[in-house]
Amino acid sequence: MNENLWAYAPTAGHTPDADLTGYRVDASDGHIGKVDKHSDEVGSQYIVVDTGIWIFGKEVLLPAGTITAISHEDKAVHVSRTKDEIKSAPEFDKEKHLGDPHYRDQLGGHYGSGH
C-alpha cells in the first residue's frame, strides 16, 4: 500500500493548524457531506465525513491522499473519488475502526493510490 494515501498532497492546500470540522465535502461527482473529524497525525491523515441523509446518516473515513483541494475561503474539501466509490468503501464505525491498522489496510486496498 502506498503511504502517500495517508498524507495530504502538497498541492491540496492543507495547513497543519487548520480545523476542517464542518467543511463541506464534494466527491468528483457531487456533494457527499461535511467533515465531522480529521487527523493531522503524520502517516495517518484522514477526514471522517458525516454523509447525512445521502447514505442514511453513515460516516465514512477518507484517507488524506484522496483530497485534491481544500478551500478555506469556501470551507470546502474536494476529493478525487466518486460518490459510488465512497459509498462502496468498507463500512466505518468510529468505535471500532479509528486507529485499527486492519481497517486502514482495507481502506487502502479499496481506494488505492492511483486514481
C-alpha positions as CSV (number, residue, x, y, z in Angstrom):
1,M,0.0,0.0,0.0
2,N,1.2,3.5,-0.8
3,E,1.7,5.5,2.4
4,N,1.1,8.7,0.4
5,L,-2.6,7.7,0.6
6,W,-2.4,8.7,4.3
7,A,-0.9,12.1,3.7
8,Y,-2.2,15.3,2.2
9,A,-0.8,16.1,-1.3
10,P,1.5,19.2,-1.2
11,T,-0.9,20.8,-3.7
12,A,-4.1,20.1,-1.7
13,G,-4.0,23.4,0.2
14,H,-3.8,21.7,3.6
15,T,-2.3,23.7,6.5
16,P,-1.5,21.8,9.7
17,D,-3.2,24.2,12.0
18,A,-6.5,24.4,10.1
19,D,-9.6,22.9,11.6
20,L,-11.6,21.3,8.8
21,T,-14.5,20.3,11.0
22,G,-17.8,21.4,9.4
23,Y,-16.3,21.9,5.9
24,R,-18.5,20.8,3.0
25,V,-17.1,17.7,1.2
26,D,-17.5,17.2,-2.5
27,A,-16.8,14.0,-4.4
28,S,-15.7,14.2,-8.1
29,D,-19.4,13.9,-9.0
30,G,-21.2,16.0,-6.2
31,H,-21.7,16.8,-2.6
32,I,-21.4,14.0,-0.1
33,G,-21.5,15.6,3.4
34,K,-19.5,17.5,6.0
35,V,-16.2,16.9,7.8
36,D,-17.0,15.5,11.3
37,K,-13.4,14.8,12.4
38,H,-10.0,14.9,10.9
39,S,-6.5,13.7,11.8
40,D,-3.2,15.5,11.1
41,E,-1.1,12.7,12.6
42,V,1.9,12.2,10.2
43,G,1.4,9.0,8.3
44,S,-2.2,8.6,9.3
45,Q,-4.0,11.7,8.0
46,Y,-7.7,11.4,7.1
47,I,-11.1,13.0,7.3
48,V,-14.3,11.5,8.7
49,V,-17.3,12.6,6.7
50,D,-20.9,12.7,8.1
51,T,-22.9,11.9,5.0
52,G,-26.2,13.0,6.5
53,I,-29.1,11.6,4.5
54,W,-27.0,10.7,1.5
55,I,-26.2,7.2,2.7
56,F,-28.6,7.2,5.6
57,G,-26.6,9.0,8.2
58,K,-23.5,7.0,7.9
59,E,-20.0,8.3,8.4
60,V,-17.1,7.4,6.0
61,L,-13.4,7.7,6.5
62,L,-11.4,9.1,3.6
63,P,-7.6,9.0,3.6
64,A,-6.0,12.4,3.1
65,G,-4.5,11.3,-0.2
66,T,-7.9,11.3,-1.7
67,I,-8.2,15.0,-1.1
68,T,-7.4,17.1,-4.2
69,A,-8.2,20.6,-2.9
70,I,-9.1,22.4,0.3
71,S,-10.7,25.8,0.0
72,H,-10.6,27.6,3.4
73,E,-12.5,30.6,1.9
74,D,-15.4,28.4,0.8
75,K,-15.0,25.9,3.7
76,A,-14.9,23.1,1.2
77,V,-12.9,19.9,0.7
78,H,-12.8,18.2,-2.7
79,V,-11.9,14.6,-3.1
80,S,-10.9,12.6,-6.2
81,R,-13.3,9.7,-5.7
82,T,-16.9,9.3,-7.0
83,K,-19.9,9.0,-4.7
84,D,-20.2,5.3,-5.7
85,E,-16.5,4.6,-4.8
86,I,-17.1,6.3,-1.4
87,K,-20.4,4.6,-0.8
88,S,-18.9,1.1,-1.6
89,A,-16.0,1.6,0.8
90,P,-15.6,-0.7,3.8
91,E,-18.2,0.4,6.4
92,F,-16.8,2.8,9.0
93,D,-17.5,2.5,12.8
94,K,-15.6,5.1,14.8
95,E,-15.9,3.0,17.9
96,K,-14.1,0.1,16.2
97,H,-12.1,1.5,13.3
98,L,-10.2,4.6,14.4
99,G,-6.6,3.5,14.9
100,D,-7.3,0.0,13.6
101,P,-4.4,-1.0,11.2
102,H,-6.5,-3.8,9.6
103,Y,-9.3,-1.3,8.7
104,R,-6.7,1.1,7.4
105,D,-5.4,-1.7,5.1
106,Q,-8.9,-2.4,3.9
107,L,-9.4,1.2,3.0
108,G,-6.0,1.4,1.3
109,G,-7.0,-1.6,-0.8
110,H,-10.3,0.0,-1.7
111,Y,-9.1,3.5,-2.5
112,G,-5.6,2.5,-3.7
113,S,-3.3,5.4,-4.7
114,G,-3.6,5.8,-8.4
115,H,-6.9,7.3,-9.4
